[in-house]
Amino acid sequence: MPESNERHREYPRDQAATETKPKTYTVDSGDNLSAIAKQELGDANRWREIYELNKEVIGDNPDLIQPGMELKLPS
């Protein structure tokens, strides 16, 4: 009788337990994407990365962010 492979079977990990929540930033009055990029990412020129991740929240004009918006930040 063949030996059971049951003890060697690999099961998928619980995806929710292994995924990390993306870092976010809540927009304050007077903020702009360049300032957020400088403060959070260390480089003001990375503002476009923040915009690309948040186009659905921000809309067509990256200059029109509003206080209270929660923006995802790139890693």
mmCIF file of the N, C-alpha and C atoms, coordinates in Angstrom:
data_MODEL
# 
_entry.id   MODEL 
# 
loop_
_atom_site.group_PDB 
_atom_site.id 
_atom_site.type_symbol 
_atom_site.label_atom_id 
_atom_site.label_alt_id 
_atom_site.label_comp_id 
_atom_site.label_asym_id 
_atom_site.label_entity_id 
_atom_site.label_seq_id 
_atom_site.pdbx_PDB_ins_code 
_atom_site.Cartn_x 
_atom_site.Cartn_y 
_atom_site.Cartn_z 
_atom_site.occupancy 
_atom_site.B_iso_or_equiv 
_atom_site.pdbx_formal_charge 
_atom_site.auth_seq_id 
_atom_site.auth_comp_id 
_atom_site.auth_asym_id 
_atom_site.auth_atom_id 
_atom_site.pdbx_PDB_model_num 
ATOM 1   N N  . MET A 1 1  ? 0.847   -1.177 0.000   1.00 0.00 ? 1  MET A N  1 
ATOM 2   C CA . MET A 1 1  ? 0.000   0.000  0.000   1.00 0.00 ? 1  MET A CA 1 
ATOM 3   C C  . MET A 1 1  ? 0.894   1.242  0.000   1.00 0.00 ? 1  MET A C  1 
ATOM 4   N N  . PRO A 1 2  ? 0.661   2.213  -0.925  1.00 0.00 ? 2  PRO A N  1 
ATOM 5   C CA . PRO A 1 2  ? 1.530   3.403  -0.984  1.00 0.00 ? 2  PRO A CA 1 
ATOM 6   C C  . PRO A 1 2  ? 1.375   4.259  0.263   1.00 0.00 ? 2  PRO A C  1 
ATOM 7   N N  . GLU A 1 3  ? 2.478   4.891  0.584   1.00 0.00 ? 3  GLU A N  1 
ATOM 8   C CA . GLU A 1 3  ? 2.475   5.781  1.750   1.00 0.00 ? 3  GLU A CA 1 
ATOM 9   C C  . GLU A 1 3  ? 1.664   7.029  1.437   1.00 0.00 ? 3  GLU A C  1 
ATOM 10  N N  . SER A 1 4  ? 0.890   7.502  2.377   1.00 0.00 ? 4  SER A N  1 
ATOM 11  C CA . SER A 1 4  ? 0.065   8.688  2.195   1.00 0.00 ? 4  SER A CA 1 
ATOM 12  C C  . SER A 1 4  ? 0.940   9.934  2.120   1.00 0.00 ? 4  SER A C  1 
ATOM 13  N N  . ASN A 1 5  ? 0.628   10.807 1.178   1.00 0.00 ? 5  ASN A N  1 
ATOM 14  C CA . ASN A 1 5  ? 1.349   12.073 1.039   1.00 0.00 ? 5  ASN A CA 1 
ATOM 15  C C  . ASN A 1 5  ? 0.675   13.190 1.826   1.00 0.00 ? 5  ASN A C  1 
ATOM 16  N N  . GLU A 1 6  ? -0.321  12.825 2.593   1.00 0.00 ? 6  GLU A N  1 
ATOM 17  C CA . GLU A 1 6  ? -1.104  13.831 3.320   1.00 0.00 ? 6  GLU A CA 1 
ATOM 18  C C  . GLU A 1 6  ? -0.230  14.744 4.169   1.00 0.00 ? 6  GLU A C  1 
ATOM 19  N N  . ARG A 1 7  ? 0.760   14.205 4.841   1.00 0.00 ? 7  ARG A N  1 
ATOM 20  C CA . ARG A 1 7  ? 1.579   15.049 5.716   1.00 0.00 ? 7  ARG A CA 1 
ATOM 21  C C  . ARG A 1 7  ? 2.520   15.970 4.940   1.00 0.00 ? 7  ARG A C  1 
ATOM 22  N N  . HIS A 1 8  ? 2.686   15.735 3.635   1.00 0.00 ? 8  HIS A N  1 
ATOM 23  C CA . HIS A 1 8  ? 3.578   16.549 2.812   1.00 0.00 ? 8  HIS A CA 1 
ATOM 24  C C  . HIS A 1 8  ? 2.826   17.565 1.954   1.00 0.00 ? 8  HIS A C  1 
ATOM 25  N N  . ARG A 1 9  ? 1.524   17.528 2.010   1.00 0.00 ? 9  ARG A N  1 
ATOM 26  C CA . ARG A 1 9  ? 0.723   18.417 1.183   1.00 0.00 ? 9  ARG A CA 1 
ATOM 27  C C  . ARG A 1 9  ? 0.863   19.853 1.684   1.00 0.00 ? 9  ARG A C  1 
ATOM 28  N N  . GLU A 1 10 ? 1.013   20.787 0.725   1.00 0.00 ? 10 GLU A N  1 
ATOM 29  C CA . GLU A 1 10 ? 1.093   22.197 1.081   1.00 0.00 ? 10 GLU A CA 1 
ATOM 30  C C  . GLU A 1 10 ? -0.257  22.847 0.847   1.00 0.00 ? 10 GLU A C  1 
ATOM 31  N N  . TYR A 1 11 ? -0.669  23.651 1.785   1.00 0.00 ? 11 TYR A N  1 
ATOM 32  C CA . TYR A 1 11 ? -1.938  24.361 1.675   1.00 0.00 ? 11 TYR A CA 1 
ATOM 33  C C  . TYR A 1 11 ? -1.656  25.834 1.475   1.00 0.00 ? 11 TYR A C  1 
ATOM 34  N N  . PRO A 1 12 ? -2.492  26.517 0.661   1.00 0.00 ? 12 PRO A N  1 
ATOM 35  C CA . PRO A 1 12 ? -2.278  27.964 0.475   1.00 0.00 ? 12 PRO A CA 1 
ATOM 36  C C  . PRO A 1 12 ? -2.402  28.709 1.798   1.00 0.00 ? 12 PRO A C  1 
ATOM 37  N N  . ARG A 1 13 ? -1.567  29.690 1.944   1.00 0.00 ? 13 ARG A N  1 
ATOM 38  C CA . ARG A 1 13 ? -1.631  30.525 3.146   1.00 0.00 ? 13 ARG A CA 1 
ATOM 39  C C  . ARG A 1 13 ? -2.851  31.412 3.093   1.00 0.00 ? 13 ARG A C  1 
ATOM 40  N N  . ASP A 1 14 ? -3.305  31.823 4.256   1.00 0.00 ? 14 ASP A N  1 
ATOM 41  C CA . ASP A 1 14 ? -4.413  32.760 4.336   1.00 0.00 ? 14 ASP A CA 1 
ATOM 42  C C  . ASP A 1 14 ? -3.915  34.087 3.778   1.00 0.00 ? 14 ASP A C  1 
ATOM 43  N N  . GLN A 1 15 ? -4.414  34.472 2.613   1.00 0.00 ? 15 GLN A N  1 
ATOM 44  C CA . GLN A 1 15 ? -3.912  35.657 1.925   1.00 0.00 ? 15 GLN A CA 1 
ATOM 45  C C  . GLN A 1 15 ? -4.104  36.924 2.752   1.00 0.00 ? 15 GLN A C  1 
ATOM 46  N N  . ALA A 1 16 ? -5.217  37.036 3.439   1.00 0.00 ? 16 ALA A N  1 
ATOM 47  C CA . ALA A 1 16 ? -5.475  38.235 4.239   1.00 0.00 ? 16 ALA A CA 1 
ATOM 48  C C  . ALA A 1 16 ? -4.455  38.379 5.355   1.00 0.00 ? 16 ALA A C  1 
ATOM 49  N N  . ALA A 1 17 ? -3.992  37.271 5.890   1.00 0.00 ? 17 ALA A N  1 
ATOM 50  C CA . ALA A 1 17 ? -3.031  37.319 6.988   1.00 0.00 ? 17 ALA A CA 1 
ATOM 51  C C  . ALA A 1 17 ? -1.641  37.697 6.505   1.00 0.00 ? 17 ALA A C  1 
ATOM 52  N N  . THR A 1 18 ? -1.322  37.415 5.242   1.00 0.00 ? 18 THR A N  1 
ATOM 53  C CA . THR A 1 18 ? 0.030   37.666 4.760   1.00 0.00 ? 18 THR A CA 1 
ATOM 54  C C  . THR A 1 18 ? 0.165   38.996 4.023   1.00 0.00 ? 18 THR A C  1 
ATOM 55  N N  . GLU A 1 19 ? -0.936  39.582 3.577   1.00 0.00 ? 19 GLU A N  1 
ATOM 56  C CA . GLU A 1 19 ? -0.845  40.855 2.869   1.00 0.00 ? 19 GLU A CA 1 
ATOM 57  C C  . GLU A 1 19 ? -0.698  41.994 3.865   1.00 0.00 ? 19 GLU A C  1 
ATOM 58  N N  . THR A 1 20 ? 0.132   42.970 3.492   1.00 0.00 ? 20 THR A N  1 
ATOM 59  C CA . THR A 1 20 ? 0.274   44.132 4.351   1.00 0.00 ? 20 THR A CA 1 
ATOM 60  C C  . THR A 1 20 ? -0.600  45.246 3.800   1.00 0.00 ? 20 THR A C  1 
ATOM 61  N N  . LYS A 1 21 ? -1.160  46.007 4.683   1.00 0.00 ? 21 LYS A N  1 
ATOM 62  C CA . LYS A 1 21 ? -2.017  47.115 4.276   1.00 0.00 ? 21 LYS A CA 1 
ATOM 63  C C  . LYS A 1 21 ? -1.136  48.214 3.690   1.00 0.00 ? 21 LYS A C  1 
ATOM 64  N N  . PRO A 1 22 ? -1.519  48.765 2.530   1.00 0.00 ? 22 PRO A N  1 
ATOM 65  C CA . PRO A 1 22 ? -0.705  49.832 1.944   1.00 0.00 ? 22 PRO A CA 1 
ATOM 66  C C  . PRO A 1 22 ? -0.674  51.068 2.848   1.00 0.00 ? 22 PRO A C  1 
ATOM 67  N N  . LYS A 1 23 ? 0.437   51.762 2.812   1.00 0.00 ? 23 LYS A N  1 
ATOM 68  C CA . LYS A 1 23 ? 0.564   52.986 3.592   1.00 0.00 ? 23 LYS A CA 1 
ATOM 69  C C  . LYS A 1 23 ? -0.301  54.063 2.941   1.00 0.00 ? 23 LYS A C  1 
ATOM 70  N N  . THR A 1 24 ? -0.967  54.853 3.777   1.00 0.00 ? 24 THR A N  1 
ATOM 71  C CA . THR A 1 24 ? -1.829  55.909 3.259   1.00 0.00 ? 24 THR A CA 1 
ATOM 72  C C  . THR A 1 24 ? -1.487  57.244 3.909   1.00 0.00 ? 24 THR A C  1 
ATOM 73  N N  . TYR A 1 25 ? -2.002  58.300 3.303   1.00 0.00 ? 25 TYR A N  1 
ATOM 74  C CA . TYR A 1 25 ? -1.819  59.654 3.815   1.00 0.00 ? 25 TYR A CA 1 
ATOM 75  C C  . TYR A 1 25 ? -3.149  60.381 3.684   1.00 0.00 ? 25 TYR A C  1 
ATOM 76  N N  . THR A 1 26 ? -3.578  61.037 4.743   1.00 0.00 ? 26 THR A N  1 
ATOM 77  C CA . THR A 1 26 ? -4.807  61.832 4.697   1.00 0.00 ? 26 THR A CA 1 
ATOM 78  C C  . THR A 1 26 ? -4.441  63.287 4.436   1.00 0.00 ? 26 THR A C  1 
ATOM 79  N N  . VAL A 1 27 ? -5.003  63.825 3.371   1.00 0.00 ? 27 VAL A N  1 
ATOM 80  C CA . VAL A 1 27 ? -4.691  65.186 2.923   1.00 0.00 ? 27 VAL A CA 1 
ATOM 81  C C  . VAL A 1 27 ? -5.170  66.211 3.949   1.00 0.00 ? 27 VAL A C  1 
ATOM 82  N N  . ASP A 1 28 ? -4.282  67.162 4.260   1.00 0.00 ? 28 ASP A N  1 
ATOM 83  C CA . ASP A 1 28 ? -4.591  68.298 5.131   1.00 0.00 ? 28 ASP A CA 1 
ATOM 84  C C  . ASP A 1 28 ? -4.756  69.549 4.274   1.00 0.00 ? 28 ASP A C  1 
ATOM 85  N N  . SER A 1 29 ? -5.386  70.543 4.839   1.00 0.00 ? 29 SER A N  1 
ATOM 86  C CA . SER A 1 29 ? -5.543  71.825 4.160   1.00 0.00 ? 29 SER A CA 1 
ATOM 87  C C  . SER A 1 29 ? -4.171  72.378 3.784   1.00 0.00 ? 29 SER A C  1 
ATOM 88  N N  . GLY A 1 30 ? -4.025  72.832 2.552   1.00 0.00 ? 30 GLY A N  1 
ATOM 89  C CA . GLY A 1 30 ? -2.766  73.414 2.096   1.00 0.00 ? 30 GLY A CA 1 
ATOM 90  C C  . GLY A 1 30 ? -1.797  72.411 1.493   1.00 0.00 ? 30 GLY A C  1 
ATOM 91  N N  . ASP A 1 31 ? -2.110  71.120 1.568   1.00 0.00 ? 31 ASP A N  1 
ATOM 92  C CA . ASP A 1 31 ? -1.223  70.103 0.992   1.00 0.00 ? 31 ASP A CA 1 
ATOM 93  C C  . ASP A 1 31 ? -1.267  70.138 -0.531  1.00 0.00 ? 31 ASP A C  1 
ATOM 94  N N  . ASN A 1 32 ? -0.187  69.670 -1.136  1.00 0.00 ? 32 ASN A N  1 
ATOM 95  C CA . ASN A 1 32 ? -0.153  69.392 -2.566  1.00 0.00 ? 32 ASN A CA 1 
ATOM 96  C C  . ASN A 1 32 ? 0.651   68.108 -2.751  1.00 0.00 ? 32 ASN A C  1 
ATOM 97  N N  . LEU A 1 33 ? 0.539   67.492 -3.908  1.00 0.00 ? 33 LEU A N  1 
ATOM 98  C CA . LEU A 1 33 ? 1.172   66.192 -4.113  1.00 0.00 ? 33 LEU A CA 1 
ATOM 99  C C  . LEU A 1 33 ? 2.691   66.244 -4.004  1.00 0.00 ? 33 LEU A C  1 
ATOM 100 N N  . SER A 1 34 ? 3.299   67.334 -4.440  1.00 0.00 ? 34 SER A N  1 
ATOM 101 C CA . SER A 1 34 ? 4.759   67.457 -4.328  1.00 0.00 ? 34 SER A CA 1 
ATOM 102 C C  . SER A 1 34 ? 5.201   67.492 -2.870  1.00 0.00 ? 34 SER A C  1 
ATOM 103 N N  . ALA A 1 35 ? 4.478   68.243 -2.055  1.00 0.00 ? 35 ALA A N  1 
ATOM 104 C CA . ALA A 1 35 ? 4.814   68.345 -0.633  1.00 0.00 ? 35 ALA A CA 1 
ATOM 105 C C  . ALA A 1 35 ? 4.614   66.996 0.068   1.00 0.00 ? 35 ALA A C  1 
ATOM 106 N N  . ILE A 1 36 ? 3.542   66.295 -0.284  1.00 0.00 ? 36 ILE A N  1 
ATOM 107 C CA . ILE A 1 36 ? 3.290   64.978 0.297   1.00 0.00 ? 36 ILE A CA 1 
ATOM 108 C C  . ILE A 1 36 ? 4.402   64.012 -0.116  1.00 0.00 ? 36 ILE A C  1 
ATOM 109 N N  . ALA A 1 37 ? 4.780   64.052 -1.391  1.00 0.00 ? 37 ALA A N  1 
ATOM 110 C CA . ALA A 1 37 ? 5.849   63.181 -1.885  1.00 0.00 ? 37 ALA A CA 1 
ATOM 111 C C  . ALA A 1 37 ? 7.165   63.471 -1.162  1.00 0.00 ? 37 ALA A C  1 
ATOM 112 N N  . LYS A 1 38 ? 7.479   64.736 -0.959  1.00 0.00 ? 38 LYS A N  1 
ATOM 113 C CA . LYS A 1 38 ? 8.712   65.118 -0.254  1.00 0.00 ? 38 LYS A CA 1 
ATOM 114 C C  . LYS A 1 38 ? 8.679   64.617 1.185   1.00 0.00 ? 38 LYS A C  1 
ATOM 115 N N  . GLN A 1 39 ? 7.560   64.841 1.869   1.00 0.00 ? 39 GLN A N  1 
ATOM 116 C CA . GLN A 1 39 ? 7.431   64.478 3.285   1.00 0.00 ? 39 GLN A CA 1 
ATOM 117 C C  . GLN A 1 39 ? 7.396   62.959 3.481   1.00 0.00 ? 39 GLN A C  1 
ATOM 118 N N  . GLU A 1 40 ? 6.623   62.268 2.667   1.00 0.00 ? 40 GLU A N  1 
ATOM 119 C CA . GLU A 1 40 ? 6.393   60.840 2.882   1.00 0.00 ? 40 GLU A CA 1 
ATOM 120 C C  . GLU A 1 40 ? 7.361   59.934 2.136   1.00 0.00 ? 40 GLU A C  1 
ATOM 121 N N  . LEU A 1 41 ? 7.860   60.386 0.982   1.00 0.00 ? 41 LEU A N  1 
ATOM 122 C CA . LEU A 1 41 ? 8.724   59.543 0.150   1.00 0.00 ? 41 LEU A CA 1 
ATOM 123 C C  . LEU A 1 41 ? 10.143  60.072 0.035   1.00 0.00 ? 41 LEU A C  1 
ATOM 124 N N  . GLY A 1 42 ? 10.366  61.293 0.529   1.00 0.00 ? 42 GLY A N  1 
ATOM 125 C CA . GLY A 1 42 ? 11.711  61.862 0.500   1.00 0.00 ? 42 GLY A CA 1 
ATOM 126 C C  . GLY A 1 42 ? 12.102  62.514 -0.806  1.00 0.00 ? 42 GLY A C  1 
ATOM 127 N N  . ASP A 1 43 ? 11.158  62.607 -1.765  1.00 0.00 ? 43 ASP A N  1 
ATOM 128 C CA . ASP A 1 43 ? 11.481  63.170 -3.073  1.00 0.00 ? 43 ASP A CA 1 
ATOM 129 C C  . ASP A 1 43 ? 10.224  63.804 -3.669  1.00 0.00 ? 43 ASP A C  1 
ATOM 130 N N  . ALA A 1 44 ? 10.214  65.128 -3.769  1.00 0.00 ? 44 ALA A N  1 
ATOM 131 C CA . ALA A 1 44 ? 9.050   65.844 -4.298  1.00 0.00 ? 44 ALA A CA 1 
ATOM 132 C C  . ALA A 1 44 ? 8.717   65.427 -5.723  1.00 0.00 ? 44 ALA A C  1 
ATOM 133 N N  . ASN A 1 45 ? 9.718   64.982 -6.473  1.00 0.00 ? 45 ASN A N  1 
ATOM 134 C CA . ASN A 1 45 ? 9.503   64.582 -7.864  1.00 0.00 ? 45 ASN A CA 1 
ATOM 135 C C  . ASN A 1 45 ? 8.705   63.285 -8.010  1.00 0.00 ? 45 ASN A C  1 
ATOM 136 N N  . ARG A 1 46 ? 8.428   62.609 -6.908  1.00 0.00 ? 46 ARG A N  1 
ATOM 137 C CA . ARG A 1 46 ? 7.648   61.364 -6.961  1.00 0.00 ? 46 ARG A CA 1 
ATOM 138 C C  . ARG A 1 46 ? 6.138   61.616 -6.851  1.00 0.00 ? 46 ARG A C  1 
ATOM 139 N N  . TRP A 1 47 ? 5.716   62.888 -6.938  1.00 0.00 ? 47 TRP A N  1 
ATOM 140 C CA . TRP A 1 47 ? 4.304   63.227 -6.805  1.00 0.00 ? 47 TRP A CA 1 
ATOM 141 C C  . TRP A 1 47 ? 3.440   62.479 -7.820  1.00 0.00 ? 47 TRP A C  1 
ATOM 142 N N  . ARG A 1 48 ? 3.982   62.259 -9.025  1.00 0.00 ? 48 ARG A N  1 
ATOM 143 C CA . ARG A 1 48 ? 3.199   61.602 -10.075 1.00 0.00 ? 48 ARG A CA 1 
ATOM 144 C C  . ARG A 1 48 ? 2.866   60.151 -9.712  1.00 0.00 ? 48 ARG A C  1 
ATOM 145 N N  . GLU A 1 49 ? 3.746   59.489 -8.959  1.00 0.00 ? 49 GLU A N  1 
ATOM 146 C CA . GLU A 1 49 ? 3.471   58.124 -8.499  1.00 0.00 ? 49 GLU A CA 1 
ATOM 147 C C  . GLU A 1 49 ? 2.243   58.115 -7.577  1.00 0.00 ? 49 GLU A C  1 
ATOM 148 N N  . ILE A 1 50 ? 2.181   59.100 -6.699  1.00 0.00 ? 50 ILE A N  1 
ATOM 149 C CA . ILE A 1 50 ? 1.025   59.210 -5.803  1.00 0.00 ? 50 ILE A CA 1 
ATOM 150 C C  . ILE A 1 50 ? -0.234  59.465 -6.627  1.00 0.00 ? 50 ILE A C  1 
ATOM 151 N N  . TYR A 1 51 ? -0.118  60.369 -7.595  1.00 0.00 ? 51 TYR A N  1 
ATOM 152 C CA . TYR A 1 51 ? -1.265  60.682 -8.447  1.00 0.00 ? 51 TYR A CA 1 
ATOM 153 C C  . TYR A 1 51 ? -1.754  59.443 -9.196  1.00 0.00 ? 51 TYR A C  1 
ATOM 154 N N  . GLU A 1 52 ? -0.848  58.695 -9.813  1.00 0.00 ? 52 GLU A N  1 
ATOM 155 C CA . GLU A 1 52 ? -1.226  57.515 -10.592 1.00 0.00 ? 52 GLU A CA 1 
ATOM 156 C C  . GLU A 1 52 ? -1.937  56.482 -9.726  1.00 0.00 ? 52 GLU A C  1 
ATOM 157 N N  . LEU A 1 53 ? -1.500  56.324 -8.477  1.00 0.00 ? 53 LEU A N  1 
ATOM 158 C CA . LEU A 1 53 ? -2.138  55.374 -7.564  1.00 0.00 ? 53 LEU A CA 1 
ATOM 159 C C  . LEU A 1 53 ? -3.527  55.832 -7.114  1.00 0.00 ? 53 LEU A C  1 
ATOM 160 N N  . ASN A 1 54 ? -3.794  57.121 -7.235  1.00 0.00 ? 54 ASN A N  1 
ATOM 161 C CA . ASN A 1 54 ? -5.017  57.687 -6.648  1.00 0.00 ? 54 ASN A CA 1 
ATOM 162 C C  . ASN A 1 54 ? -5.887  58.452 -7.628  1.00 0.00 ? 54 ASN A C  1 
ATOM 163 N N  . LYS A 1 55 ? -5.732  58.193 -8.920  1.00 0.00 ? 55 LYS A N  1 
ATOM 164 C CA . LYS A 1 55 ? -6.517  58.920 -9.925  1.00 0.00 ? 55 LYS A CA 1 
ATOM 165 C C  . LYS A 1 55 ? -8.015  58.831 -9.679  1.00 0.00 ? 55 LYS A C  1 
ATOM 166 N N  . GLU A 1 56 ? -8.487  57.675 -9.225  1.00 0.00 ? 56 GLU A N  1 
ATOM 167 C CA . GLU A 1 56 ? -9.927  57.512 -8.984  1.00 0.00 ? 56 GLU A CA 1 
ATOM 168 C C  . GLU A 1 56 ? -10.413 58.429 -7.864  1.00 0.00 ? 56 GLU A C  1 
ATOM 169 N N  . VAL A 1 57 ? -9.560  58.696 -6.892  1.00 0.00 ? 57 VAL A N  1 
ATOM 170 C CA . VAL A 1 57 ? -9.926  59.567 -5.767  1.00 0.00 ? 57 VAL A CA 1 
ATOM 171 C C  . VAL A 1 57 ? -9.733  61.033 -6.146  1.00 0.00 ? 57 VAL A C  1 
ATOM 172 N N  . ILE A 1 58 ? -8.619  61.343 -6.799  1.00 0.00 ? 58 ILE A N  1 
ATOM 173 C CA . ILE A 1 58 ? -8.252  62.731 -7.090  1.00 0.00 ? 58 ILE A CA 1 
ATOM 174 C C  . ILE A 1 58 ? -9.014  63.286 -8.295  1.00 0.00 ? 58 ILE A C  1 
ATOM 175 N N  . GLY A 1 59 ? -9.175  62.490 -9.322  1.00 0.00 ? 59 GLY A N  1 
ATOM 176 C CA . GLY A 1 59 ? -9.805  62.967 -10.549 1.00 0.00 ? 59 GLY A CA 1 
ATOM 177 C C  . GLY A 1 59 ? -8.764  63.363 -11.583 1.00 0.00 ? 59 GLY A C  1 
ATOM 178 N N  . ASP A 1 60 ? -9.193  64.135 -12.581 1.00 0.00 ? 60 ASP A N  1 
ATOM 179 C CA . ASP A 1 60 ? -8.336  64.482 -13.718 1.00 0.00 ? 60 ASP A CA 1 
ATOM 180 C C  . ASP A 1 60 ? -7.277  65.541 -13.433 1.00 0.00 ? 60 ASP A C  1 
ATOM 181 N N  . ASN A 1 61 ? -7.455  66.323 -12.366 1.00 0.00 ? 61 ASN A N  1 
ATOM 182 C CA . ASN A 1 61 ? -6.530  67.417 -12.088 1.00 0.00 ? 61 ASN A CA 1 
ATOM 183 C C  . ASN A 1 61 ? -5.771  67.142 -10.784 1.00 0.00 ? 61 ASN A C  1 
ATOM 184 N N  . PRO A 1 62 ? -4.470  66.815 -10.881 1.00 0.00 ? 62 PRO A N  1 
ATOM 185 C CA . PRO A 1 62 ? -3.701  66.505 -9.673  1.00 0.00 ? 62 PRO A CA 1 
ATOM 186 C C  . PRO A 1 62 ? -3.515  67.697 -8.739  1.00 0.00 ? 62 PRO A C  1 
ATOM 187 N N  . ASP A 1 63 ? -3.828  68.905 -9.202  1.00 0.00 ? 63 ASP A N  1 
ATOM 188 C CA . ASP A 1 63 ? -3.710  70.085 -8.343  1.00 0.00 ? 63 ASP A CA 1 
ATOM 189 C C  . ASP A 1 63 ? -4.932  70.273 -7.445  1.00 0.00 ? 63 ASP A C  1 
ATOM 190 N N  . LEU A 1 64 ? -5.978  69.480 -7.656  1.00 0.00 ? 64 LEU A N  1 
ATOM 191 C CA . LEU A 1 64 ? -7.220  69.672 -6.908  1.00 0.00 ? 64 LEU A CA 1 
ATOM 192 C C  . LEU A 1 64 ? -7.452  68.567 -5.876  1.00 0.00 ? 64 LEU A C  1 
ATOM 193 N N  . ILE A 1 65 ? -6.486  68.389 -4.996  1.00 0.00 ? 65 ILE A N  1 
ATOM 194 C CA . ILE A 1 65 ? -6.708  67.453 -3.894  1.00 0.00 ? 65 ILE A CA 1 
ATOM 195 C C  . ILE A 1 65 ? -7.415  68.193 -2.771  1.00 0.00 ? 65 ILE A C  1 
ATOM 196 N N  . GLN A 1 66 ? -8.240  67.477 -2.033  1.00 0.00 ? 66 GLN A N  1 
ATOM 197 C CA . GLN A 1 66 ? -9.077  68.087 -1.008  1.00 0.00 ? 66 GLN A CA 1 
ATOM 198 C C  . GLN A 1 66 ? -8.734  67.536 0.377   1.00 0.00 ? 66 GLN A C  1 
ATOM 199 N N  . PRO A 1 67 ? -8.790  68.378 1.407   1.00 0.00 ? 67 PRO A N  1 
ATOM 200 C CA . PRO A 1 67 ? -8.582  67.889 2.770   1.00 0.00 ? 67 PRO A CA 1 
ATOM 201 C C  . PRO A 1 67 ? -9.527  66.725 3.070   1.00 0.00 ? 67 PRO A C  1 
ATOM 202 N N  . GLY A 1 68 ? -8.981  65.727 3.722   1.00 0.00 ? 68 GLY A N  1 
ATOM 203 C CA . GLY A 1 68 ? -9.754  64.549 4.082   1.00 0.00 ? 68 GLY A CA 1 
ATOM 204 C C  . GLY A 1 68 ? -9.599  63.377 3.125   1.00 0.00 ? 68 GLY A C  1 
ATOM 205 N N  . MET A 1 69 ? -9.099  63.641 1.909   1.00 0.00 ? 69 MET A N  1 
ATOM 206 C CA . MET A 1 69 ? -8.866  62.540 0.961   1.00 0.00 ? 69 MET A CA 1 
ATOM 207 C C  . MET A 1 69 ? -7.830  61.600 1.571   1.00 0.00 ? 69 MET A C  1 
ATOM 208 N N  . GLU A 1 70 ? -8.074  60.300 1.455   1.00 0.00 ? 70 GLU A N  1 
ATOM 209 C CA . GLU A 1 70 ? -7.088  59.316 1.902   1.00 0.00 ? 70 GLU A CA 1 
ATOM 210 C C  . GLU A 1 70 ? -6.387  58.776 0.664   1.00 0.00 ? 70 GLU A C  1 
ATOM 211 N N  . LEU A 1 71 ? -5.088  59.063 0.572   1.00 0.00 ? 71 LEU A N  1 
ATOM 212 C CA . LEU A 1 71 ? -4.307  58.676 -0.591  1.00 0.00 ? 71 LEU A CA 1 
ATOM 213 C C  . LEU A 1 71 ? -3.405  57.495 -0.273  1.00 0.00 ? 71 LEU A C  1 
ATOM 214 N N  . LYS A 1 72 ? -3.363  56.548 -1.197  1.00 0.00 ? 72 LYS A N  1 
ATOM 215 C CA . LYS A 1 72 ? -2.419  55.429 -1.081  1.00 0.00 ? 72 LYS A CA 1 
ATOM 216 C C  . LYS A 1 72 ? -1.037  55.942 -1.472  1.00 0.00 ? 72 LYS A C  1 
ATOM 217 N N  . LEU A 1 73 ? -0.020  55.451 -0.794  1.00 0.00 ? 73 LEU A N  1 
ATOM 218 C CA . LEU A 1 73 ? 1.354   55.848 -1.097  1.00 0.00 ? 73 LEU A CA 1 
ATOM 219 C C  . LEU A 1 73 ? 2.106   54.676 -1.707  1.00 0.00 ? 73 LEU A C  1 
ATOM 220 N N  . PRO A 1 74 ? 2.984   54.967 -2.685  1.00 0.00 ? 74 PRO A N  1 
ATOM 221 C CA . PRO A 1 74 ? 3.784   53.888 -3.263  1.00 0.00 ? 74 PRO A CA 1 
ATOM 222 C C  . PRO A 1 74 ? 4.810   53.374 -2.248  1.00 0.00 ? 74 PRO A C  1 
ATOM 223 N N  . SER A 1 75 ? 5.210   52.137 -2.457  1.00 0.00 ? 75 SER A N  1 
ATOM 224 C CA . SER A 1 75 ? 6.207   51.559 -1.551  1.00 0.00 ? 75 SER A CA 1 
ATOM 225 C C  . SER A 1 75 ? 7.610   51.869 -2.003  1.00 0.00 ? 75 SER A C  1 
# 
